[in-house]
Amino acid sequence: MTCPLFDAVAKVVRERRSIREYMDEQPPKEVIEEILDLARWSPSGNNVQDWRFTVVRDKNMLEAIKAFSPGWIASGNPVATIISSDREWALKKGGRHIAEYLYYVHAGIVAQTISLLAHAKGLGTCMIASFSREAVKTLLSLPENWEPVLIMLVGYPRNAPQPPPRLPLDELVTWR
């Protein structure tokens, strides 16, 4: 039995790639807002919603952040969305386990949601985890209780790489 919604989502999941070459034109603010508005519906433990977004469009600030981000190997002019966790909020709303461990999971879930939504809008993304959290926090004057977790580049792809090989499902799943 075919399901058009399943097929559409499966297509987005299969076609999404980490993009490292972007066009010089940045996506409009309204498009980024639409993506983030939908991404906030992502699941989180105890519905804590500890993610916080800082969108950076300014070219000088992007270059400053890039200087402290060895994982940023992209070219072009994407927007950078810093995904942070409000650790104080996470502790208050979800307890120590969420504040100390699950905030990374939450950031990954919301980052994947952003990636899929952006791809569905014709945009490319790249998640960056290799960066100086303290430098980015200082550069952006983030609140003390916000911890940057990921940098998400979002922009118009110059090209999309071919899909990398995937392990066969039978090597990944065990049935009991």
Beta strands, then each sheet from edge to edge (+ up, - down):
strand 1: 51-56
strand 2: 79-86
strand 3: 124-128
strand 4: 146-155
sheet 1: 1+ 2- 4+ 3-
end
